[in-house]
Amino acid sequence: MPYRLDQTLLRTFVTAAESGNLTRAAERLHLSQPTISLQIKRLEDGLGRRLIERTPRSFRLTDAGETLLGYGRRILSLSEEVVSQIMEPTEPGLVRLGTPEDFATIHLSKVLAAFSRAHPNVALEITTDLTLNLMERFRSGEFDLVLVKREPRGPSEGVRVWREALVWACEAEHAEVFAGRTEALPLVVSPDPCVYRKRAITSLDEAAIPWRIAYTSTSLAGAQAAVRAGLGLMVLPIGMMPADFRRLGRKAGLPPLPETEIALLTAGALSQPADRLAHHIIRSLEASANDAKPKAG
């Protein structure tokens, strides 16, 4: 008989792969780390393939592991959707999610729409704000889930769901004005505190490039309007750059920027709808990030 995937083992593997760490996977699944290791070993034995290469300092998926992760997400997602469709009448609820505005605008719309279709009785309350404000409100109990920007090598709190390159961006017609500029570089930024604002200023200071704050906006649309008007340039994730913007880099005399990272934090005691949304966000964004990676060959 062909090997049949055990969904419990598959969920453990997918959670470990998404967490990038057996300890964090154990925390998410409320299991011990030895249990996580044992379940992954059972799955590897059943498939006859090594899925994870792990040392004290590294954790990476093998080719077979990468293949299983893609299929595993789809299997678990479909399984949860079937269950939710059958059990939905007994599962109403409200889930409060906080998120940075720019990330919500570009990446979350389809993710949340898919969740709402699968869980029509669950109401979503979405709030956008700056990361520091989101964190303060999350700690005061205002959110069940919160997506926050963080440094890639910063605190490990939460589950990383997105990484993307940051770029200097300006309106295409004004690109030559900012390239090689000798006077203070005008910046369009969000109010302090803001991760992208900090990245821009730190990178320019380290490169000894003079700068000034030309325009501050609390909204992504307002900041982009200022850039289109030629008031300055801004820092954006590369996937959020509008078609009429141009990327500026080393040829324009600008320093490189560290990647942006988005993490999902969850409250201690989640309702069933909130827990399902958390898993849905993690898997959907991980799948989107993998789809966006250039394919080899």
CYANA upper distance limits for C-alpha pairs under 8 A (distance plus 0.5 A):
  3 TYR  CA     46 GLY  CA      6.99
  3 TYR  CA     47 LEU  CA      7.39
  5 LEU  CA      9 LEU  CA      8.22
  5 LEU  CA     10 LEU  CA      7.46
  5 LEU  CA     43 LEU  CA      8.43
  6 ASP  CA     10 LEU  CA      6.62
  6 ASP  CA     43 LEU  CA      8.46
  7 GLN  CA     11 ARG  CA      6.38
  7 GLN  CA     76 LEU  CA      8.04
  8 THR  CA     12 THR  CA      6.84
  9 LEU  CA     13 PHE  CA      6.76
  9 LEU  CA     39 GLN  CA      6.12
  9 LEU  CA     40 ILE  CA      7.03
  9 LEU  CA     42 ARG  CA      8.17
  9 LEU  CA     43 LEU  CA      6.69
 10 LEU  CA     14 VAL  CA      6.64
 10 LEU  CA     43 LEU  CA      7.95
 10 LEU  CA     72 GLY  CA      7.02
 11 ARG  CA     15 THR  CA      6.50
 11 ARG  CA     72 GLY  CA      8.16
 11 ARG  CA     76 LEU  CA      7.72
 12 THR  CA     16 ALA  CA      6.62
 12 THR  CA     25 ALA  CA      8.06
 12 THR  CA     29 LEU  CA      8.13
 12 THR  CA     36 ILE  CA      7.12
 12 THR  CA     39 GLN  CA      7.58
 12 THR  CA     40 ILE  CA      7.53
 13 PHE  CA     17 ALA  CA      6.58
 13 PHE  CA     39 GLN  CA      8.43
 13 PHE  CA     40 ILE  CA      6.44
 13 PHE  CA     69 LEU  CA      8.37
 14 VAL  CA     18 GLU  CA      6.56
 14 VAL  CA     69 LEU  CA      6.44
 14 VAL  CA     72 GLY  CA      7.09
 14 VAL  CA     73 ARG  CA      7.44
 15 THR  CA     19 SER  CA      6.49
 15 THR  CA     25 ALA  CA      6.17
 15 THR  CA     28 ARG  CA      8.31
 15 THR  CA     29 LEU  CA      8.44
 16 ALA  CA     20 GLY  CA      6.40
 16 ALA  CA     21 ASN  CA      6.55
 16 ALA  CA     22 LEU  CA      6.14
 16 ALA  CA     24 ARG  CA      8.11
 16 ALA  CA     25 ALA  CA      5.39
 17 ALA  CA     21 ASN  CA      7.94
 17 ALA  CA     61 LEU  CA      7.80
 17 ALA  CA     69 LEU  CA      7.84
 18 GLU  CA    282 ILE  CA      8.34
 18 GLU  CA    286 GLU  CA      8.10
 19 SER  CA     24 ARG  CA      6.53
 19 SER  CA     25 ALA  CA      6.28
 19 SER  CA    159 VAL  CA      6.78
 19 SER  CA    160 ARG  CA      7.81
 20 GLY  CA     24 ARG  CA      8.31
 20 GLY  CA     25 ALA  CA      8.46
 20 GLY  CA     59 PHE  CA      6.91
 20 GLY  CA     60 ARG  CA      8.06
 21 ASN  CA     25 ALA  CA      6.78
 21 ASN  CA     59 PHE  CA      7.43
 22 LEU  CA     26 ALA  CA      6.53
 22 LEU  CA     33 GLN  CA      6.72
 22 LEU  CA     36 ILE  CA      7.38
 22 LEU  CA     37 SER  CA      8.04
 23 THR  CA     27 GLU  CA      6.88
 23 THR  CA     33 GLN  CA      6.40
 24 ARG  CA     28 ARG  CA      6.75
 25 ALA  CA     29 LEU  CA      6.65
 25 ALA  CA     33 GLN  CA      8.47
 25 ALA  CA     36 ILE  CA      8.16
 26 ALA  CA     30 HIS  CA      6.12
 26 ALA  CA     31 LEU  CA      5.36
 26 ALA  CA     32 SER  CA      6.08
 26 ALA  CA     33 GLN  CA      5.94
 26 ALA  CA     36 ILE  CA      6.93
 27 GLU  CA     31 LEU  CA      7.12
 27 GLU  CA     32 SER  CA      8.35
 31 LEU  CA     35 THR  CA      6.96
 31 LEU  CA     36 ILE  CA      7.43
 32 SER  CA     36 ILE  CA      7.01
 33 GLN  CA     37 SER  CA      6.76
 34 PRO  CA     38 LEU  CA      6.58
 35 THR  CA     39 GLN  CA      6.63
 36 ILE  CA     40 ILE  CA      6.78
 37 SER  CA     41 LYS  CA      6.66
 38 LEU  CA     42 ARG  CA      6.72
 39 GLN  CA     43 LEU  CA      6.82
 40 ILE  CA     44 GLU  CA      6.68
 41 LYS  CA     45 ASP  CA      6.56
 42 ARG  CA     46 GLY  CA      6.63
 43 LEU  CA     47 LEU  CA      6.73
 44 GLU  CA     48 GLY  CA      6.19
 44 GLU  CA     49 ARG  CA      5.85
 44 GLU  CA     50 ARG  CA      6.11
 44 GLU  CA     51 LEU  CA      6.81
 45 ASP  CA     49 ARG  CA      7.40
 49 ARG  CA     64 ALA  CA      7.35
 50 ARG  CA     62 THR  CA      7.38
 50 ARG  CA     64 ALA  CA      7.60
 50 ARG  CA     65 GLY  CA      7.87
 51 LEU  CA     61 LEU  CA      6.40
 51 LEU  CA     62 THR  CA      5.80
 51 LEU  CA     63 ASP  CA      8.05
 51 LEU  CA     64 ALA  CA      6.23
 51 LEU  CA     65 GLY  CA      4.66
 51 LEU  CA     66 GLU  CA      8.35
 52 ILE  CA     59 PHE  CA      7.57
 52 ILE  CA     60 ARG  CA      6.31
 52 ILE  CA     61 LEU  CA      5.04
 52 ILE  CA     62 THR  CA      6.11
 52 ILE  CA     65 GLY  CA      6.82
 53 GLU  CA     58 SER  CA      8.41
 53 GLU  CA     59 PHE  CA      6.52
 53 GLU  CA     60 ARG  CA      5.89
 53 GLU  CA     61 LEU  CA      6.57
 53 GLU  CA     62 THR  CA      6.97
 54 ARG  CA     58 SER  CA      6.23
 54 ARG  CA     59 PHE  CA      5.13
 54 ARG  CA     60 ARG  CA      7.01
 55 THR  CA     59 PHE  CA      7.03
 61 LEU  CA     65 GLY  CA      5.52
 61 LEU  CA     66 GLU  CA      6.35
 62 THR  CA     66 GLU  CA      6.71
 63 ASP  CA     67 THR  CA      6.83
 64 ALA  CA     68 LEU  CA      6.66
 65 GLY  CA     69 LEU  CA      6.51
 66 GLU  CA     70 GLY  CA      7.02
 67 THR  CA     71 TYR  CA      7.09
 68 LEU  CA     72 GLY  CA      6.07
 69 LEU  CA     73 ARG  CA      6.61
 70 GLY  CA     74 ARG  CA      7.24
 70 GLY  CA    287 ALA  CA      7.89
 71 TYR  CA     75 ILE  CA      6.65
 72 GLY  CA     76 LEU  CA      6.58
 73 ARG  CA     77 SER  CA      6.42
 73 ARG  CA    283 ARG  CA      6.87
 73 ARG  CA    287 ALA  CA      8.48
 74 ARG  CA     78 LEU  CA      6.50
 75 ILE  CA     79 SER  CA      6.59
 76 LEU  CA     80 GLU  CA      6.59
 77 SER  CA     81 GLU  CA      6.61
 77 SER  CA    280 HIS  CA      7.99
 78 LEU  CA     82 VAL  CA      6.71
 79 SER  CA     83 VAL  CA      6.83
 80 GLU  CA     84 SER  CA      6.49
 81 GLU  CA     85 GLN  CA      6.59
 81 GLU  CA    118 ALA  CA      6.43
 82 VAL  CA     86 ILE  CA      6.97
 83 VAL  CA     87 MET  CA      6.50
 83 VAL  CA     88 GLU  CA      8.49
 84 SER  CA     88 GLU  CA      5.57
 84 SER  CA    118 ALA  CA      7.32
 84 SER  CA    119 HIS  CA      7.12
 85 GLN  CA    118 ALA  CA      7.06
 85 GLN  CA    119 HIS  CA      7.68
 87 MET  CA     91 GLU  CA      7.20
 88 GLU  CA     92 PRO  CA      7.56
 88 GLU  CA    119 HIS  CA      7.05
 88 GLU  CA    120 PRO  CA      8.26
 88 GLU  CA    121 ASN  CA      7.33
 89 PRO  CA    121 ASN  CA      7.75
 91 GLU  CA    121 ASN  CA      7.53
 91 GLU  CA    122 VAL  CA      7.95
 91 GLU  CA    272 GLN  CA      8.22
 91 GLU  CA    273 PRO  CA      7.65
 92 PRO  CA    121 ASN  CA      5.39
 92 PRO  CA    122 VAL  CA      5.64
 92 PRO  CA    123 ALA  CA      8.32
 92 PRO  CA    273 PRO  CA      8.13
 93 GLY  CA    121 ASN  CA      7.43
 93 GLY  CA    122 VAL  CA      5.39
 93 GLY  CA    123 ALA  CA      6.70
 93 GLY  CA    273 PRO  CA      6.91
 94 LEU  CA    122 VAL  CA      6.24
 94 LEU  CA    123 ALA  CA      5.23
 94 LEU  CA    124 LEU  CA      6.40
 94 LEU  CA    125 GLU  CA      7.68
 94 LEU  CA    273 PRO  CA      7.99
 94 LEU  CA    274 ALA  CA      8.34
 95 VAL  CA    122 VAL  CA      7.78
 95 VAL  CA    123 ALA  CA      6.86
 95 VAL  CA    124 LEU  CA      5.61
 95 VAL  CA    125 GLU  CA      6.62
 95 VAL  CA    143 PHE  CA      8.45
 95 VAL  CA    144 ASP  CA      6.87
 95 VAL  CA    145 LEU  CA      8.38
 95 VAL  CA    273 PRO  CA      7.31
 95 VAL  CA    274 ALA  CA      5.93
 96 ARG  CA    124 LEU  CA      6.69
 96 ARG  CA    125 GLU  CA      5.26
 96 ARG  CA    126 ILE  CA      6.62
 96 ARG  CA    127 THR  CA      8.26
 96 ARG  CA    142 GLU  CA      8.02
 96 ARG  CA    143 PHE  CA      5.46
 96 ARG  CA    144 ASP  CA      5.75
 96 ARG  CA    145 LEU  CA      6.98
 97 LEU  CA    124 LEU  CA      7.87
 97 LEU  CA    125 GLU  CA      6.64
 97 LEU  CA    126 ILE  CA      5.46
 97 LEU  CA    127 THR  CA      6.78
 97 LEU  CA    143 PHE  CA      6.19
 97 LEU  CA    144 ASP  CA      6.65
 97 LEU  CA    145 LEU  CA      5.39
 97 LEU  CA    146 VAL  CA      5.96
 97 LEU  CA    147 LEU  CA      8.29
 98 GLY  CA    126 ILE  CA      6.38
 98 GLY  CA    127 THR  CA      5.25
 98 GLY  CA    128 THR  CA      6.28
 98 GLY  CA    129 ASP  CA      7.85
 98 GLY  CA    134 LEU  CA      6.79
 98 GLY  CA    138 PHE  CA      8.46
 98 GLY  CA    143 PHE  CA      6.89
 98 GLY  CA    145 LEU  CA      6.95
 98 GLY  CA    146 VAL  CA      5.00
 98 GLY  CA    147 LEU  CA      6.66
 99 THR  CA    103 PHE  CA      7.63
 99 THR  CA    104 ALA  CA      6.84
 99 THR  CA    126 ILE  CA      7.96
 99 THR  CA    127 THR  CA      6.80
 99 THR  CA    128 THR  CA      5.47
 99 THR  CA    129 ASP  CA      6.98
 99 THR  CA    131 THR  CA      8.17
 99 THR  CA    134 LEU  CA      7.71
 99 THR  CA    146 VAL  CA      6.33
 99 THR  CA    147 LEU  CA      5.30
 99 THR  CA    148 VAL  CA      6.94
100 PRO  CA    104 ALA  CA      6.77
100 PRO  CA    128 THR  CA      5.70
100 PRO  CA    129 ASP  CA      5.83
100 PRO  CA    130 LEU  CA      6.29
100 PRO  CA    131 THR  CA      6.85
100 PRO  CA    147 LEU  CA      7.49
100 PRO  CA    148 VAL  CA      7.18
100 PRO  CA    149 LYS  CA      8.22
101 GLU  CA    105 THR  CA      6.57
101 GLU  CA    128 THR  CA      5.42
101 GLU  CA    129 ASP  CA      6.74
101 GLU  CA    130 LEU  CA      8.25
101 GLU  CA    219 SER  CA      7.78
101 GLU  CA    220 LEU  CA      7.54
102 ASP  CA    106 ILE  CA      6.91
102 ASP  CA    220 LEU  CA      6.45
102 ASP  CA    240 MET  CA      8.48
103 PHE  CA    107 HIS  CA      6.11
103 PHE  CA    108 LEU  CA      7.25
104 ALA  CA    108 LEU  CA      5.21
104 ALA  CA    109 SER  CA      7.09
104 ALA  CA    128 THR  CA      8.14
105 THR  CA    109 SER  CA      7.17
106 ILE  CA    240 MET  CA      7.06
107 HIS  CA    111 VAL  CA      7.95
108 LEU  CA    112 LEU  CA      6.51
109 SER  CA    113 ALA  CA      6.59
110 LYS  CA    114 ALA  CA      6.62
111 VAL  CA    115 PHE  CA      6.98
111 VAL  CA    280 HIS  CA      8.33
111 VAL  CA    281 ILE  CA      7.20
111 VAL  CA    284 SER  CA      6.93
111 VAL  CA    285 LEU  CA      8.25
112 LEU  CA    116 SER  CA      6.66
112 LEU  CA    281 ILE  CA      8.43
113 ALA  CA    117 ARG  CA      6.78
114 ALA  CA    118 ALA  CA      6.91
115 PHE  CA    119 HIS  CA      6.47
115 PHE  CA    277 LEU  CA      7.53
115 PHE  CA    280 HIS  CA      7.63
116 SER  CA    120 PRO  CA      5.73
116 SER  CA    122 VAL  CA      7.57
122 VAL  CA    273 PRO  CA      7.33
128 THR  CA    134 LEU  CA      8.48
129 ASP  CA    133 ASN  CA      6.90
129 ASP  CA    134 LEU  CA      6.54
130 LEU  CA    134 LEU  CA      6.64
130 LEU  CA    193 PRO  CA      7.98
130 LEU  CA    194 CYS  CA      7.12
131 THR  CA    135 MET  CA      6.64
131 THR  CA    148 VAL  CA      5.82
131 THR  CA    149 LYS  CA      6.63
131 THR  CA    193 PRO  CA      8.47
131 THR  CA    194 CYS  CA      7.51
131 THR  CA    195 VAL  CA      8.33
132 LEU  CA    136 GLU  CA      6.82
132 LEU  CA    193 PRO  CA      7.20
132 LEU  CA    194 CYS  CA      8.16
133 ASN  CA    137 ARG  CA      6.68
134 LEU  CA    138 PHE  CA      6.45
134 LEU  CA    146 VAL  CA      7.56
134 LEU  CA    148 VAL  CA      7.83
135 MET  CA    139 ARG  CA      6.67
135 MET  CA    146 VAL  CA      8.18
135 MET  CA    148 VAL  CA      8.02
136 GLU  CA    140 SER  CA      6.84
137 ARG  CA    141 GLY  CA      6.92
137 ARG  CA    142 GLU  CA      5.91
137 ARG  CA    143 PHE  CA      7.52
138 PHE  CA    142 GLU  CA      5.88
138 PHE  CA    143 PHE  CA      5.59
138 PHE  CA    144 ASP  CA      7.98
138 PHE  CA    145 LEU  CA      8.19
138 PHE  CA    146 VAL  CA      7.37
138 PHE  CA    267 ALA  CA      8.39
141 GLY  CA    267 ALA  CA      8.40
143 PHE  CA    267 ALA  CA      7.98
144 ASP  CA    266 THR  CA      6.53
144 ASP  CA    267 ALA  CA      5.73
144 ASP  CA    270 LEU  CA      7.33
144 ASP  CA    274 ALA  CA      7.21
145 LEU  CA    264 LEU  CA      7.45
145 LEU  CA    265 LEU  CA      6.23
145 LEU  CA    266 THR  CA      5.15
145 LEU  CA    267 ALA  CA      6.82
145 LEU  CA    274 ALA  CA      7.93
145 LEU  CA    278 ALA  CA      7.69
146 VAL  CA    264 LEU  CA      6.25
146 VAL  CA    265 LEU  CA      5.79
146 VAL  CA    266 THR  CA      7.15
147 LEU  CA    262 ILE  CA      6.94
147 LEU  CA    263 ALA  CA      6.08
147 LEU  CA    264 LEU  CA      5.10
147 LEU  CA    265 LEU  CA      6.90
148 VAL  CA    262 ILE  CA      5.99
148 VAL  CA    263 ALA  CA      5.98
148 VAL  CA    264 LEU  CA      7.13
148 VAL  CA    265 LEU  CA      8.32
149 LYS  CA    195 VAL  CA      7.33
149 LYS  CA    260 THR  CA      7.52
149 LYS  CA    261 GLU  CA      6.17
149 LYS  CA    262 ILE  CA      5.14
149 LYS  CA    263 ALA  CA      7.01
150 ARG  CA    154 GLY  CA      7.16
150 ARG  CA    155 PRO  CA      8.40
150 ARG  CA    195 VAL  CA      7.76
150 ARG  CA    260 THR  CA      7.63
150 ARG  CA    261 GLU  CA      6.03
150 ARG  CA    262 ILE  CA      6.70
150 ARG  CA    263 ALA  CA      7.59
151 GLU  CA    155 PRO  CA      8.19
151 GLU  CA    260 THR  CA      7.40
151 GLU  CA    261 GLU  CA      6.80
152 PRO  CA    259 GLU  CA      7.56
152 PRO  CA    260 THR  CA      7.45
152 PRO  CA    261 GLU  CA      6.21
157 GLU  CA    263 ALA  CA      8.45
157 GLU  CA    265 LEU  CA      7.71
158 GLY  CA    263 ALA  CA      6.17
158 GLY  CA    264 LEU  CA      5.76
158 GLY  CA    265 LEU  CA      5.00
158 GLY  CA    266 THR  CA      7.75
159 VAL  CA    263 ALA  CA      5.66
159 VAL  CA    264 LEU  CA      5.66
159 VAL  CA    265 LEU  CA      7.17
159 VAL  CA    282 ILE  CA      8.48
160 ARG  CA    261 GLU  CA      7.57
160 ARG  CA    262 ILE  CA      6.39
160 ARG  CA    263 ALA  CA      4.65
160 ARG  CA    264 LEU  CA      6.85
161 VAL  CA    261 GLU  CA      8.26
161 VAL  CA    262 ILE  CA      6.31
161 VAL  CA    263 ALA  CA      5.95
161 VAL  CA    264 LEU  CA      7.14
161 VAL  CA    281 ILE  CA      8.47
161 VAL  CA    282 ILE  CA      6.19
161 VAL  CA    285 LEU  CA      6.51
161 VAL  CA    286 GLU  CA      6.46
162 TRP  CA    261 GLU  CA      6.12
162 TRP  CA    262 ILE  CA      5.52
162 TRP  CA    263 ALA  CA      7.51
162 TRP  CA    285 LEU  CA      7.15
162 TRP  CA    286 GLU  CA      7.37
162 TRP  CA    289 ALA  CA      7.29
163 ARG  CA    259 GLU  CA      7.08
163 ARG  CA    260 THR  CA      6.11
163 ARG  CA    261 GLU  CA      5.01
163 ARG  CA    262 ILE  CA      6.98
163 ARG  CA    289 ALA  CA      8.31
164 GLU  CA    237 PRO  CA      6.63
164 GLU  CA    238 ILE  CA      7.48
164 GLU  CA    239 GLY  CA      8.07
164 GLU  CA    259 GLU  CA      6.01
164 GLU  CA    260 THR  CA      5.88
164 GLU  CA    261 GLU  CA      7.21
165 ALA  CA    237 PRO  CA      6.19
165 ALA  CA    238 ILE  CA      6.31
165 ALA  CA    257 LEU  CA      8.19
165 ALA  CA    258 PRO  CA      7.50
165 ALA  CA    259 GLU  CA      4.97
165 ALA  CA    260 THR  CA      6.70
166 LEU  CA    235 VAL  CA      7.06
166 LEU  CA    236 LEU  CA      6.01
166 LEU  CA    237 PRO  CA      4.83
166 LEU  CA    238 ILE  CA      6.21
166 LEU  CA    257 LEU  CA      6.34
166 LEU  CA    258 PRO  CA      7.05
166 LEU  CA    259 GLU  CA      5.95
166 LEU  CA    260 THR  CA      6.77
167 VAL  CA    235 VAL  CA      6.13
167 VAL  CA    236 LEU  CA      6.04
167 VAL  CA    237 PRO  CA      6.65
167 VAL  CA    238 ILE  CA      6.44
167 VAL  CA    247 ARG  CA      6.94
167 VAL  CA    248 LEU  CA      7.66
167 VAL  CA    249 GLY  CA      7.99
167 VAL  CA    256 PRO  CA      8.15
167 VAL  CA    257 LEU  CA      7.09
168 TRP  CA    233 LEU  CA      7.34
168 TRP  CA    234 MET  CA      6.34
168 TRP  CA    235 VAL  CA      5.30
168 TRP  CA    236 LEU  CA      7.07
168 TRP  CA    247 ARG  CA      6.25
168 TRP  CA    248 LEU  CA      5.77
168 TRP  CA    249 GLY  CA      7.21
168 TRP  CA    254 LEU  CA      8.34
169 ALA  CA    233 LEU  CA      6.14
169 ALA  CA    234 MET  CA      5.91
169 ALA  CA    235 VAL  CA      6.55
169 ALA  CA    236 LEU  CA      7.19
169 ALA  CA    241 MET  CA      7.83
169 ALA  CA    245 PHE  CA      6.73
169 ALA  CA    246 ARG  CA      6.07
169 ALA  CA    247 ARG  CA      5.20
169 ALA  CA    248 LEU  CA      6.40
170 CYS  CA    174 HIS  CA      7.25
170 CYS  CA    175 ALA  CA      6.71
170 CYS  CA    227 VAL  CA      6.44
170 CYS  CA    228 ARG  CA      7.80
170 CYS  CA    230 GLY  CA      8.24
170 CYS  CA    232 GLY  CA      7.57
170 CYS  CA    233 LEU  CA      5.20
170 CYS  CA    234 MET  CA      7.06
170 CYS  CA    245 PHE  CA      5.84
170 CYS  CA    246 ARG  CA      6.00
170 CYS  CA    247 ARG  CA      7.27
170 CYS  CA    248 LEU  CA      8.01
171 GLU  CA    175 ALA  CA      6.99
171 GLU  CA    227 VAL  CA      6.54
171 GLU  CA    228 ARG  CA      5.64
171 GLU  CA    229 ALA  CA      8.41
171 GLU  CA    230 GLY  CA      7.38
171 GLU  CA    233 LEU  CA      8.30
171 GLU  CA    244 ASP  CA      6.64
171 GLU  CA    245 PHE  CA      4.82
171 GLU  CA    246 ARG  CA      6.42
172 ALA  CA    244 ASP  CA      6.49
172 ALA  CA    245 PHE  CA      5.52
172 ALA  CA    246 ARG  CA      5.37
174 HIS  CA    178 PHE  CA      7.38
174 HIS  CA    230 GLY  CA      6.69
175 ALA  CA    179 ALA  CA      6.72
175 ALA  CA    246 ARG  CA      7.35
175 ALA  CA    248 LEU  CA      8.02
177 VAL  CA    181 ARG  CA      7.48
178 PHE  CA    185 LEU  CA      7.86
178 PHE  CA    233 LEU  CA      8.42
178 PHE  CA    252 ALA  CA      8.02
179 ALA  CA    248 LEU  CA      7.92
179 ALA  CA    251 LYS  CA      8.22
179 ALA  CA    252 ALA  CA      4.72
179 ALA  CA    253 GLY  CA      7.10
180 GLY  CA    252 ALA  CA      5.72
180 GLY  CA    253 GLY  CA      5.95
181 ARG  CA    185 LEU  CA      7.45
183 GLU  CA    210 PRO  CA      7.30
183 GLU  CA    211 TRP  CA      8.37
184 ALA  CA    209 ILE  CA      7.99
184 ALA  CA    210 PRO  CA      5.05
184 ALA  CA    211 TRP  CA      4.73
184 ALA  CA    212 ARG  CA      6.38
185 LEU  CA    209 ILE  CA      8.24
185 LEU  CA    210 PRO  CA      6.64
185 LEU  CA    211 TRP  CA      4.74
185 LEU  CA    212 ARG  CA      6.45
185 LEU  CA    232 GLY  CA      8.03
186 PRO  CA    211 TRP  CA      6.46
186 PRO  CA    212 ARG  CA      5.62
186 PRO  CA    213 ILE  CA      6.30
186 PRO  CA    214 ALA  CA      5.60
186 PRO  CA    231 LEU  CA      7.50
186 PRO  CA    232 GLY  CA      5.18
186 PRO  CA    233 LEU  CA      7.09
187 LEU  CA    211 TRP  CA      7.62
187 LEU  CA    212 ARG  CA      6.65
187 LEU  CA    213 ILE  CA      5.44
187 LEU  CA    214 ALA  CA      5.80
187 LEU  CA    215 TYR  CA      7.14
187 LEU  CA    231 LEU  CA      8.33
187 LEU  CA    232 GLY  CA      5.45
187 LEU  CA    233 LEU  CA      5.74
187 LEU  CA    234 MET  CA      6.40
188 VAL  CA    213 ILE  CA      7.02
188 VAL  CA    214 ALA  CA      6.39
188 VAL  CA    215 TYR  CA      5.26
188 VAL  CA    216 THR  CA      6.35
188 VAL  CA    217 SER  CA      8.14
188 VAL  CA    223 ALA  CA      6.75
188 VAL  CA    226 ALA  CA      7.61
188 VAL  CA    227 VAL  CA      7.38
188 VAL  CA    231 LEU  CA      7.85
188 VAL  CA    232 GLY  CA      6.04
188 VAL  CA    233 LEU  CA      6.19
188 VAL  CA    234 MET  CA      5.61
189 VAL  CA    196 TYR  CA      8.28
189 VAL  CA    197 ARG  CA      6.27
189 VAL  CA    213 ILE  CA      7.81
189 VAL  CA    215 TYR  CA      6.92
189 VAL  CA    216 THR  CA      5.51
189 VAL  CA    217 SER  CA      6.90
189 VAL  CA    223 ALA  CA      7.37
189 VAL  CA    234 MET  CA      6.89
189 VAL  CA    235 VAL  CA      8.34
190 SER  CA    194 CYS  CA      6.77
190 SER  CA    197 ARG  CA      7.06
190 SER  CA    216 THR  CA      5.85
190 SER  CA    217 SER  CA      5.63
190 SER  CA    218 THR  CA      5.99
190 SER  CA    219 SER  CA      7.98
190 SER  CA    223 ALA  CA      8.12
191 PRO  CA    197 ARG  CA      8.46
191 PRO  CA    216 THR  CA      6.54
191 PRO  CA    217 SER  CA      7.13
191 PRO  CA    218 THR  CA      6.85
192 ASP  CA    197 ARG  CA      7.78
193 PRO  CA    197 ARG  CA      8.11
193 PRO  CA    198 LYS  CA      8.16
194 CYS  CA    198 LYS  CA      6.70
195 VAL  CA    199 ARG  CA      6.65
196 TYR  CA    200 ALA  CA      6.64
196 TYR  CA    235 VAL  CA      6.70
196 TYR  CA    236 LEU  CA      8.07
197 ARG  CA    201 ILE  CA      6.77
197 ARG  CA    235 VAL  CA      8.05
198 LYS  CA    202 THR  CA      6.43
199 ARG  CA    203 SER  CA      6.50
199 ARG  CA    257 LEU  CA      7.37
199 ARG  CA    258 PRO  CA      7.95
200 ALA  CA    204 LEU  CA      6.73
200 ALA  CA    235 VAL  CA      7.18
200 ALA  CA    257 LEU  CA      7.97
201 ILE  CA    205 ASP  CA      6.53
201 ILE  CA    211 TRP  CA      8.26
202 THR  CA    206 GLU  CA      6.60
203 SER  CA    207 ALA  CA      6.76
203 SER  CA    255 PRO  CA      6.75
203 SER  CA    256 PRO  CA      7.84
203 SER  CA    257 LEU  CA      7.21
204 LEU  CA    208 ALA  CA      6.55
204 LEU  CA    209 ILE  CA      5.57
204 LEU  CA    210 PRO  CA      7.53
204 LEU  CA    211 TRP  CA      7.82
204 LEU  CA    254 LEU  CA      8.16
204 LEU  CA    255 PRO  CA      7.26
205 ASP  CA    209 ILE  CA      6.52
205 ASP  CA    210 PRO  CA      7.79
207 ALA  CA    255 PRO  CA      7.07
214 ALA  CA    231 LEU  CA      7.10
214 ALA  CA    232 GLY  CA      6.98
215 TYR  CA    223 ALA  CA      8.19
215 TYR  CA    226 ALA  CA      7.67
215 TYR  CA    231 LEU  CA      7.67
215 TYR  CA    232 GLY  CA      8.07
216 THR  CA    223 ALA  CA      7.68
217 SER  CA    222 GLY  CA      6.31
217 SER  CA    223 ALA  CA      5.94
218 THR  CA    222 GLY  CA      7.84
218 THR  CA    223 ALA  CA      8.24
219 SER  CA    223 ALA  CA      6.83
220 LEU  CA    224 GLN  CA      6.66
221 ALA  CA    225 ALA  CA      6.63
222 GLY  CA    226 ALA  CA      6.86
223 ALA  CA    227 VAL  CA      6.88
223 ALA  CA    234 MET  CA      8.45
224 GLN  CA    228 ARG  CA      6.63
225 ALA  CA    229 ALA  CA      6.76
226 ALA  CA    230 GLY  CA      7.08
226 ALA  CA    231 LEU  CA      6.10
226 ALA  CA    232 GLY  CA      7.69
227 VAL  CA    231 LEU  CA      6.06
227 VAL  CA    232 GLY  CA      5.96
227 VAL  CA    233 LEU  CA      6.28
227 VAL  CA    234 MET  CA      7.68
236 LEU  CA    240 MET  CA      6.90
236 LEU  CA    241 MET  CA      6.90
237 PRO  CA    241 MET  CA      7.33
237 PRO  CA    260 THR  CA      7.56
241 MET  CA    245 PHE  CA      6.92
248 LEU  CA    252 ALA  CA      6.41
248 LEU  CA    254 LEU  CA      7.58
249 GLY  CA    253 GLY  CA      7.08
249 GLY  CA    254 LEU  CA      5.68
249 GLY  CA    255 PRO  CA      7.26
249 GLY  CA    256 PRO  CA      7.44
250 ARG  CA    254 LEU  CA      5.58
250 ARG  CA    255 PRO  CA      6.66
250 ARG  CA    256 PRO  CA      7.76
264 LEU  CA    278 ALA  CA      8.31
264 LEU  CA    282 ILE  CA      8.29
266 THR  CA    270 LEU  CA      8.01
266 THR  CA    278 ALA  CA      8.06
270 LEU  CA    274 ALA  CA      6.26
270 LEU  CA    275 ASP  CA      6.22
271 SER  CA    275 ASP  CA      6.63
272 GLN  CA    276 ARG  CA      6.68
273 PRO  CA    277 LEU  CA      6.69
274 ALA  CA    278 ALA  CA      6.68
275 ASP  CA    279 HIS  CA      6.92
276 ARG  CA    280 HIS  CA      6.57
277 LEU  CA    281 ILE  CA      6.55
278 ALA  CA    282 ILE  CA      6.78
279 HIS  CA    283 ARG  CA      6.67
280 HIS  CA    284 SER  CA      6.39
281 ILE  CA    285 LEU  CA      6.44
282 ILE  CA    286 GLU  CA      6.51
283 ARG  CA    287 ALA  CA      6.49
284 SER  CA    288 SER  CA      6.65
285 LEU  CA    289 ALA  CA      6.55
286 GLU  CA    290 ASN  CA      6.73
287 ALA  CA    291 ASP  CA      6.62
288 SER  CA    292 ALA  CA      6.70
289 ALA  CA    293 LYS  CA      7.05
